[in-house]
Amino acid sequence: MARLTSFLLVISLLCFLPLCLCHKSYGGKLSPGFYAHSCPQAGEIVRSVVAKAVARETRMAASLIRLHFHDCFVQGCDGSLLLDSGGRITSEKNSNPNRKSARGFDVVDQVKAQLEKECPGTVSCADALTLAARDSSVLTGGPSWMVPLGRRDSRSASLSGSNNNIPAPNNTFQTILTKFKRQGLDVTDLVALSGSHTIGFSRCTSFRQRLYNQSGNGRPDMTLEQSFAANLRQKCPRSGGDQILSVLDKVSPAKFDNSYFKNLVENMGLLNSDQVLFSSNDKSRELVKKYAEDQGEFFEQFAESMIKMGNISPLTGSSGEIRKNCRKINS
């Protein structure tokens, strides 16, 4: 009898263990099936709107992934970046990392309008943005993953948090890593998530310093490959032209692949925050080399790190709200 009781106890523990691990891996109350009954078509609605937007302009995929990143690094993944200024809200859109560069808000508006039409008051803006980021990867040839869902929307924004928490293009490696660690992300996440720069563009103002005055001594960044630097100087003048765009990945800027890492190995990363991954730290350098050699490894880790980033401090249960309009809190 005692032996039977012990056996049943072991079986019970084995049955319970996977549930614990799955629950933990999806960040508390988040679950890929969160809308299975309340709005089963949510994923398809987001995918359809994003697909049309990316078909019109491939760059939009990079913009939506960036919005998700900039949202999650301020108060967690709560849709705070989507709020416009008004009342007691001072928008994060006016921060240094977002002003004149954050884009894709109109696509999120379109997604939300369709979700409200089909499932009123059900799907949060935070979840819509998280799904849009995943779909942006897939639509440009990148990896897919099951998105844990169930986030609710913040009733506040943080301009100071946006200015202080989001890594800047000219930050040192250690500063960038410190900002990632504050969010519970490590060096592997940093390198993998930086790989999203395999698509999209950056403004001249974000990399001008490398071309002309990297260390404040009037000299360029000597880690930048010379012919690549000369080509960039033709596009980005010493003064003016702040909004002129250059591709983040000179090889395949519209395709989500591992050429970004190959560029870093050749000292052809566009931003200082890109190149320091190869030039400033032994562990990150080895990861860059690994991903440059094995796209599958990069894709697998990118998906894992995106899930991890998407789990930063979500609002769940009765916290926050489900906004009707992503640009303003419910009245």
The 8 nearest C-alpha neighbors of each residue, nearest first, counted from 0:
[[1, 3, 2, 4, 5, 6, 7, 8],
 [2, 0, 4, 3, 5, 6, 7, 8],
 [1, 3, 5, 0, 4, 6, 7, 8],
 [4, 2, 6, 0, 5, 1, 7, 8],
 [3, 5, 1, 7, 6, 2, 8, 0],
 [6, 4, 8, 2, 3, 7, 1, 9],
 [7, 5, 3, 9, 8, 4, 2, 10],
 [6, 8, 10, 4, 9, 5, 11, 3],
 [7, 9, 5, 11, 6, 10, 4, 12],
 [8, 10, 12, 6, 11, 7, 13, 5],
 [11, 9, 13, 7, 12, 8, 14, 6],
 [12, 10, 8, 14, 9, 13, 7, 15],
 [11, 13, 15, 9, 14, 10, 16, 8],
 [12, 14, 10, 16, 15, 11, 9, 17],
 [15, 13, 11, 12, 16, 10, 17, 18],
 [14, 16, 12, 18, 13, 17, 11, 19],
 [15, 17, 19, 13, 18, 14, 12, 20],
 [18, 16, 20, 19, 15, 21, 14, 13],
 [19, 17, 21, 16, 15, 20, 22, 14],
 [20, 18, 22, 16, 17, 21, 23, 15],
 [19, 21, 17, 23, 22, 18, 24, 16],
 [22, 20, 24, 18, 23, 19, 17, 25],
 [21, 23, 19, 20, 25, 24, 18, 27],
 [22, 24, 20, 21, 26, 25, 27, 19],
 [25, 23, 21, 22, 26, 20, 27, 307],
 [26, 24, 23, 29, 22, 147, 30, 27],
 [27, 25, 23, 310, 24, 29, 28, 22],
 [26, 28, 29, 23, 25, 22, 24, 30],
 [27, 29, 26, 30, 315, 149, 25, 22],
 [30, 28, 148, 149, 147, 25, 27, 26],
 [29, 31, 147, 148, 33, 32, 25, 28],
 [32, 30, 147, 148, 146, 33, 145, 29],
 [31, 33, 35, 30, 34, 148, 147, 36],
 [32, 34, 30, 148, 31, 35, 149, 29],
 [35, 33, 38, 37, 36, 32, 39, 41],
 [36, 34, 39, 32, 33, 37, 38, 40],
 [35, 37, 34, 39, 38, 33, 32, 40],
 [36, 38, 34, 35, 39, 121, 118, 33],
 [39, 37, 34, 40, 41, 36, 118, 35],
 [40, 38, 35, 41, 34, 36, 37, 42],
 [39, 41, 43, 38, 42, 44, 35, 117],
 [42, 40, 44, 43, 38, 39, 45, 114],
 [43, 41, 45, 44, 40, 46, 130, 39],
 [42, 44, 46, 40, 45, 41, 47, 39],
 [45, 43, 41, 47, 42, 46, 40, 48],
 [46, 44, 42, 48, 43, 47, 110, 49],
 [45, 47, 43, 49, 44, 48, 50, 134],
 [48, 46, 50, 44, 45, 49, 43, 51],
 [47, 49, 51, 45, 50, 46, 110, 52],
 [48, 50, 52, 46, 51, 47, 53, 45],
 [51, 49, 47, 53, 52, 48, 46, 54],
 [50, 52, 54, 48, 49, 53, 55, 47],
 [51, 53, 49, 55, 54, 50, 56, 48],
 [54, 52, 57, 56, 50, 55, 59, 51],
 [55, 53, 51, 52, 56, 50, 57, 49],
 [56, 54, 52, 53, 51, 57, 59, 50],
 [57, 55, 53, 58, 54, 59, 52, 60],
 [56, 58, 53, 59, 60, 54, 253, 55],
 [59, 57, 199, 60, 56, 61, 62, 53],
 [58, 60, 62, 57, 61, 53, 56, 63],
 [61, 59, 135, 63, 58, 62, 53, 57],
 [62, 60, 199, 64, 59, 63, 58, 198],
 [61, 63, 59, 65, 60, 64, 102, 103],
 [62, 64, 66, 65, 60, 61, 132, 103],
 [65, 63, 132, 61, 67, 66, 62, 68],
 [64, 66, 68, 62, 63, 67, 69, 61],
 [67, 65, 63, 69, 68, 64, 70, 62],
 [66, 68, 70, 64, 65, 69, 71, 128],
 [69, 67, 65, 71, 70, 66, 72, 64],
 [70, 68, 66, 72, 67, 71, 65, 165],
 [71, 69, 67, 80, 68, 72, 73, 76],
 [70, 72, 76, 75, 68, 73, 69, 67],
 [71, 73, 69, 70, 75, 164, 165, 68],
 [72, 74, 75, 71, 160, 70, 161, 164],
 [75, 73, 72, 71, 76, 77, 312, 157],
 [74, 76, 71, 312, 311, 73, 77, 72],
 [77, 75, 71, 313, 70, 311, 78, 309],
 [76, 78, 152, 125, 153, 79, 75, 313],
 [77, 79, 125, 80, 81, 152, 124, 76],
 [80, 78, 156, 81, 77, 82, 153, 155],
 [81, 79, 70, 91, 78, 82, 92, 156],
 [82, 80, 79, 326, 78, 325, 83, 104],
 [83, 81, 326, 327, 80, 79, 90, 325],
 [84, 82, 90, 326, 327, 85, 81, 88],
 [85, 83, 90, 89, 88, 82, 86, 87],
 [86, 84, 88, 87, 83, 89, 327, 90],
 [85, 87, 88, 84, 89, 327, 83, 328],
 [86, 88, 85, 89, 84, 155, 156, 90],
 [89, 87, 84, 85, 86, 90, 156, 155],
 [90, 88, 84, 158, 156, 87, 91, 85],
 [89, 91, 84, 83, 92, 82, 88, 93],
 [90, 92, 158, 93, 80, 94, 157, 161],
 [91, 93, 90, 97, 94, 98, 80, 101],
 [92, 94, 98, 91, 90, 97, 95, 158],
 [95, 93, 97, 91, 162, 96, 98, 92],
 [94, 96, 97, 98, 162, 93, 161, 92],
 [97, 95, 94, 98, 162, 165, 167, 161],
 [98, 96, 101, 92, 94, 100, 95, 93],
 [97, 99, 93, 100, 95, 94, 92, 96],
 [100, 98, 97, 101, 102, 93, 242, 92],
 [99, 101, 97, 98, 102, 96, 202, 201],
 [102, 100, 97, 99, 98, 66, 62, 92],
 [103, 101, 104, 62, 100, 66, 63, 105],
 [102, 104, 106, 105, 63, 62, 59, 107],
 [105, 103, 107, 106, 102, 108, 81, 101],
 [104, 106, 108, 103, 107, 109, 102, 110],
 [107, 105, 109, 103, 108, 104, 110, 52],
 [106, 108, 110, 104, 109, 105, 111, 103],
 [109, 107, 105, 111, 106, 110, 112, 104],
 [110, 108, 106, 112, 107, 111, 105, 113],
 [111, 109, 107, 113, 108, 112, 45, 48],
 [110, 112, 114, 108, 113, 109, 115, 107],
 [113, 111, 109, 115, 114, 110, 108, 116],
 [114, 112, 116, 110, 111, 115, 117, 109],
 [113, 115, 111, 117, 116, 112, 118, 110],
 [116, 114, 119, 118, 112, 113, 117, 111],
 [115, 117, 113, 114, 118, 119, 112, 111],
 [116, 118, 114, 115, 119, 113, 38, 40],
 [117, 119, 115, 114, 121, 38, 116, 120],
 [120, 118, 115, 121, 116, 117, 114, 323],
 [121, 119, 321, 323, 115, 122, 118, 322],
 [120, 122, 119, 118, 123, 321, 37, 38],
 [123, 121, 120, 124, 321, 126, 114, 127],
 [124, 122, 321, 125, 126, 151, 152, 127],
 [123, 125, 127, 126, 325, 78, 128, 152],
 [126, 124, 78, 77, 123, 128, 127, 152],
 [127, 125, 129, 123, 128, 124, 150, 148],
 [126, 128, 124, 130, 125, 129, 131, 123],
 [127, 129, 131, 125, 126, 130, 124, 67],
 [130, 128, 126, 132, 131, 127, 67, 125],
 [131, 129, 133, 127, 132, 128, 126, 134],
 [130, 132, 128, 134, 129, 133, 135, 127],
 [131, 133, 64, 135, 129, 130, 134, 63],
 [134, 132, 130, 136, 135, 131, 143, 137],
 [135, 133, 137, 131, 136, 132, 138, 46],
 [136, 134, 60, 132, 138, 133, 137, 131],
 [137, 135, 141, 133, 134, 139, 138, 142],
 [136, 138, 141, 134, 140, 139, 135, 142],
 [139, 137, 135, 136, 140, 134, 50, 141],
 [140, 138, 254, 255, 137, 136, 141, 135],
 [141, 139, 255, 137, 138, 254, 136, 142],
 [140, 142, 136, 137, 255, 139, 256, 143],
 [143, 141, 298, 137, 136, 302, 144, 140],
 [142, 144, 137, 133, 302, 141, 136, 145],
 [145, 143, 302, 146, 142, 133, 306, 303],
 [144, 146, 31, 147, 143, 306, 133, 302],
 [145, 147, 31, 144, 148, 130, 306, 129],
 [146, 148, 31, 30, 29, 25, 145, 149],
 [149, 147, 29, 30, 31, 33, 150, 126],
 [148, 150, 29, 33, 315, 151, 30, 126],
 [151, 149, 314, 315, 313, 126, 148, 125],
 [150, 152, 314, 123, 320, 315, 319, 321],
 [153, 151, 77, 320, 319, 78, 321, 125],
 [152, 154, 319, 77, 155, 79, 78, 320],
 [153, 155, 328, 319, 152, 320, 156, 79],
 [156, 154, 153, 88, 79, 157, 328, 87],
 [155, 157, 79, 90, 88, 91, 158, 89],
 [158, 156, 160, 159, 91, 161, 155, 73],
 [157, 159, 91, 161, 160, 94, 90, 162],
 [160, 158, 162, 161, 157, 163, 94, 91],
 [161, 159, 157, 163, 158, 162, 164, 73],
 [160, 162, 158, 159, 163, 164, 73, 165],
 [161, 163, 159, 160, 94, 95, 164, 158],
 [164, 162, 160, 161, 165, 159, 166, 158],
 [165, 163, 160, 161, 178, 162, 72, 166],
 [164, 166, 161, 163, 72, 167, 162, 69],
 [167, 165, 175, 164, 178, 170, 168, 174],
 [166, 168, 170, 169, 165, 96, 272, 175],
 [169, 167, 272, 170, 270, 271, 205, 166],
 [170, 168, 271, 167, 272, 171, 270, 205],
 [171, 169, 167, 168, 174, 272, 175, 172],
 [172, 170, 174, 173, 175, 169, 272, 275],
 [171, 173, 175, 174, 275, 176, 279, 170],
 [172, 174, 176, 175, 171, 177, 170, 178],
 [175, 173, 177, 171, 176, 172, 170, 178],
 [174, 176, 172, 178, 173, 177, 166, 170],
 [175, 177, 179, 173, 178, 174, 180, 172],
 [176, 178, 180, 174, 179, 175, 173, 181],
 [179, 177, 175, 181, 176, 180, 164, 174],
 [180, 178, 176, 184, 182, 181, 177, 175],
 [179, 181, 184, 183, 177, 182, 178, 185],
 [182, 180, 178, 179, 183, 177, 184, 164],
 [183, 181, 180, 179, 184, 311, 72, 178],
 [182, 184, 180, 181, 179, 185, 311, 308],
 [183, 185, 180, 179, 182, 188, 186, 189],
 [186, 184, 188, 187, 180, 189, 179, 183],
 [185, 187, 189, 188, 190, 176, 283, 184],
 [188, 186, 190, 189, 185, 191, 283, 286],
 [189, 187, 191, 185, 304, 186, 190, 192],
 [190, 188, 186, 187, 192, 191, 193, 185],
 [189, 191, 193, 187, 188, 192, 186, 283],
 [190, 192, 301, 188, 194, 193, 189, 187],
 [191, 193, 194, 189, 190, 188, 195, 301],
 [194, 192, 190, 195, 191, 196, 189, 273],
 [193, 195, 196, 192, 191, 197, 259, 190],
 [194, 196, 197, 193, 192, 198, 61, 255],
 [197, 195, 198, 194, 247, 193, 199, 259],
 [196, 198, 259, 195, 248, 255, 194, 252],
 [199, 197, 252, 196, 253, 61, 255, 254],
 [200, 198, 61, 58, 247, 252, 246, 196],
 [199, 201, 246, 247, 245, 244, 202, 198],
 [200, 202, 244, 245, 247, 246, 203, 205],
 [201, 203, 244, 242, 204, 205, 243, 241],
 [202, 204, 241, 205, 243, 235, 206, 207],
 [203, 205, 241, 202, 207, 206, 242, 240],
 [206, 204, 203, 202, 168, 207, 201, 270],
 [205, 207, 270, 208, 203, 209, 204, 269],
 [208, 206, 210, 204, 209, 203, 205, 211],
 [207, 209, 212, 213, 210, 206, 211, 219],
 [210, 208, 213, 220, 219, 207, 206, 211],
 [211, 209, 219, 207, 208, 220, 212, 228],
 [210, 212, 219, 208, 218, 209, 217, 213],
 [213, 211, 217, 218, 208, 219, 215, 214],
 [212, 214, 209, 208, 220, 219, 215, 218],
 [215, 213, 216, 212, 218, 217, 220, 219],
 [214, 216, 212, 217, 213, 218, 208, 211],
 [217, 215, 214, 218, 212, 213, 219, 211],
 [218, 216, 212, 215, 211, 219, 213, 214],
 [217, 219, 212, 216, 211, 213, 220, 214],
 [220, 218, 211, 210, 212, 213, 209, 221],
 [219, 221, 209, 213, 222, 223, 210, 218],
 [220, 222, 223, 219, 224, 225, 218, 209],
 [223, 221, 220, 266, 224, 278, 274, 225],
 [222, 224, 221, 266, 220, 225, 267, 228],
 [225, 223, 266, 227, 267, 226, 228, 222],
 [226, 224, 228, 227, 223, 229, 221, 222],
 [227, 225, 229, 228, 224, 230, 231, 223],
 [226, 228, 230, 225, 224, 229, 231, 267],
 [229, 227, 225, 231, 226, 230, 224, 232],
 [230, 228, 226, 232, 231, 227, 225, 233],
 [229, 231, 227, 233, 228, 232, 226, 234],
 [230, 232, 228, 234, 233, 229, 235, 227],
 [233, 231, 235, 229, 234, 230, 236, 228],
 [232, 234, 231, 230, 235, 229, 236, 228],
 [235, 233, 231, 232, 236, 230, 243, 245],
 [234, 236, 232, 203, 233, 231, 240, 237],
 [237, 235, 238, 232, 234, 239, 240, 233],
 [236, 238, 235, 211, 239, 207, 232, 210],
 [237, 239, 236, 240, 241, 235, 207, 204],
 [240, 238, 241, 236, 237, 235, 242, 204],
 [239, 241, 243, 242, 235, 236, 238, 203],
 [240, 242, 204, 203, 239, 243, 202, 238],
 [241, 243, 202, 240, 203, 244, 204, 99],
 [244, 242, 203, 240, 202, 241, 235, 245],
 [245, 243, 202, 201, 200, 203, 242, 246],
 [244, 246, 200, 201, 247, 202, 243, 203],
 [245, 247, 200, 248, 249, 199, 252, 201],
 [246, 248, 200, 269, 196, 199, 201, 249],
 [249, 247, 252, 197, 246, 259, 250, 251],
 [248, 250, 246, 251, 252, 247, 262, 259],
 [251, 249, 248, 252, 258, 259, 262, 197],
 [250, 252, 254, 253, 248, 249, 258, 197],
 [253, 251, 198, 248, 254, 199, 246, 197],
 [252, 254, 198, 251, 57, 255, 139, 199],
 [255, 253, 139, 251, 252, 256, 140, 198],
 [254, 256, 141, 140, 139, 197, 198, 253],
 [255, 257, 258, 254, 197, 141, 294, 140],
 [256, 258, 259, 294, 260, 291, 290, 261],
 [257, 259, 261, 260, 256, 262, 250, 197],
 [260, 258, 197, 262, 257, 261, 248, 194],
 [261, 259, 291, 263, 262, 258, 287, 257],
 [260, 262, 258, 291, 264, 263, 259, 265],
 [261, 263, 267, 265, 259, 260, 264, 268],
 [264, 262, 266, 268, 260, 265, 267, 261],
 [263, 265, 261, 262, 266, 260, 277, 288],
 [264, 266, 262, 263, 267, 261, 224, 268],
 [267, 265, 263, 224, 223, 264, 268, 262],
 [266, 268, 262, 263, 265, 224, 223, 269],
 [269, 267, 263, 274, 273, 262, 270, 266],
 [268, 270, 247, 267, 273, 271, 206, 274],
 [271, 269, 273, 272, 206, 268, 168, 274],
 [270, 272, 274, 273, 169, 168, 275, 269],
 [273, 271, 168, 270, 275, 274, 169, 170],
 [274, 272, 270, 271, 268, 275, 276, 269],
 [273, 275, 268, 271, 276, 277, 263, 272],
 [276, 274, 278, 279, 277, 272, 273, 172],
 [277, 275, 274, 283, 273, 278, 284, 279],
 [278, 276, 284, 275, 274, 279, 263, 283],
 [277, 279, 275, 276, 274, 280, 284, 222],
 [278, 280, 275, 277, 276, 172, 281, 284],
 [281, 279, 283, 282, 284, 278, 276, 277],
 [280, 282, 284, 283, 285, 279, 277, 278],
 [283, 281, 285, 284, 280, 286, 186, 187],
 [282, 284, 286, 285, 276, 280, 281, 287],
 [285, 283, 277, 287, 281, 282, 286, 276],
 [284, 286, 288, 282, 287, 283, 289, 281],
 [287, 285, 289, 283, 288, 284, 290, 282],
 [286, 288, 284, 290, 285, 289, 260, 291],
 [287, 289, 291, 285, 286, 290, 292, 284],
 [290, 288, 286, 292, 291, 287, 293, 285],
 [289, 291, 297, 293, 287, 292, 288, 294],
 [292, 290, 260, 261, 288, 289, 293, 257],
 [291, 293, 289, 290, 288, 294, 261, 257],
 [294, 292, 290, 295, 296, 291, 289, 297],
 [295, 293, 297, 257, 296, 290, 298, 292],
 [294, 296, 298, 297, 293, 299, 290, 300],
 [297, 295, 299, 294, 293, 298, 290, 300],
 [296, 298, 290, 294, 300, 295, 299, 301],
 [297, 299, 301, 295, 142, 300, 296, 294],
 [298, 300, 296, 302, 297, 301, 295, 303],
 [299, 301, 303, 297, 302, 298, 304, 296],
 [302, 300, 298, 191, 304, 303, 299, 297],
 [301, 303, 305, 300, 299, 304, 144, 298],
 [302, 304, 300, 306, 301, 305, 307, 299],
 [305, 303, 307, 301, 188, 306, 302, 300],
 [306, 304, 308, 302, 307, 303, 309, 301],
 [305, 307, 309, 303, 304, 308, 302, 310],
 [306, 308, 304, 310, 305, 309, 303, 311],
 [309, 307, 305, 310, 306, 311, 304, 71],
 [308, 310, 306, 307, 311, 305, 76, 71],
 [309, 311, 307, 308, 26, 313, 312, 306],
 [310, 312, 75, 308, 309, 313, 76, 71],
 [313, 311, 75, 310, 76, 314, 74, 77],
 [314, 312, 150, 76, 311, 75, 315, 310],
 [313, 315, 151, 150, 318, 319, 77, 312],
 [316, 314, 150, 318, 151, 313, 317, 149],
 [315, 317, 318, 314, 151, 28, 149, 319],
 [316, 318, 315, 319, 320, 314, 151, 321],
 [319, 317, 314, 315, 316, 320, 151, 153],
 [318, 320, 153, 152, 151, 154, 314, 317],
 [321, 319, 152, 151, 322, 318, 153, 154],
 [320, 322, 123, 152, 151, 120, 323, 121],
 [323, 321, 324, 329, 325, 320, 328, 123],
 [322, 324, 120, 325, 321, 329, 115, 119],
 [323, 325, 322, 326, 327, 111, 328, 108],
 [326, 324, 327, 124, 322, 81, 82, 323],
 [327, 325, 82, 83, 81, 324, 328, 108],
 [328, 326, 82, 325, 324, 83, 329, 322],
 [327, 329, 154, 322, 330, 326, 324, 325],
 [328, 330, 322, 327, 323, 324, 320, 321],
 [329, 328, 327, 322, 323, 154, 324, 86]]
